[in-house]
């Protein structure tokens, strides 16, 4: 799980699935390579149950 473009880039480089949490600070970041894009941490439970 990440909330920064730099953290997402590291996960992608390591070939790790990554969920990105959108927030006010990162609203203009490019998260197109994220495996999952969520609006709140409460959505993470559903992603983990799929794994």
C-alpha positions as CSV (number, residue, x, y, z in Angstrom):
1,X,0.0,0.0,0.0
2,X,1.3,3.4,-0.9
3,X,0.3,7.0,-1.1
4,X,3.3,8.4,-3.0
5,X,4.5,8.2,-6.6
6,X,8.0,7.3,-5.4
7,X,6.7,4.4,-3.3
8,X,4.6,3.1,-6.2
9,X,7.6,3.3,-8.5
10,X,9.6,1.2,-6.1
11,X,6.8,-1.4,-5.8
12,X,6.4,-1.6,-9.6
13,X,10.2,-2.0,-10.0
14,X,10.1,-4.8,-7.5
15,X,7.1,-6.4,-9.3
16,X,5.0,-6.1,-6.2
17,X,1.2,-5.5,-6.4
18,X,0.5,-2.1,-4.9
19,X,-2.7,-0.4,-3.7
20,X,-2.5,3.4,-3.9
21,X,-4.6,5.5,-1.5
22,X,-5.6,8.8,-3.1
23,X,-5.5,11.8,-0.8
24,X,-5.4,15.6,-1.1
25,X,-1.6,15.7,-1.1
26,X,-1.2,13.2,-4.0
27,X,-4.3,14.2,-6.1
28,X,-2.1,15.2,-9.0
29,X,0.2,12.2,-8.9
30,X,0.2,9.6,-11.7
31,X,-0.9,6.3,-10.2
32,X,-1.7,4.6,-13.5
33,X,0.7,1.7,-12.8
34,X,-0.9,0.8,-9.5
35,X,-2.5,-2.6,-9.2
36,X,-5.4,-1.0,-7.2
37,X,-6.5,2.6,-6.6
38,X,-8.6,3.2,-3.5
39,X,-10.1,6.2,-1.8
40,X,-9.9,5.0,1.8
41,X,-8.1,2.4,3.9
42,X,-11.4,0.7,4.5
43,X,-11.3,-0.6,0.9
44,X,-8.0,-2.4,1.6
45,X,-9.8,-5.3,3.4
46,X,-11.6,-6.2,0.2
47,X,-8.4,-6.3,-1.8
48,X,-6.7,-8.5,0.8
49,X,-9.6,-10.9,0.9
50,X,-9.1,-11.4,-2.9
51,X,-5.5,-12.4,-2.4
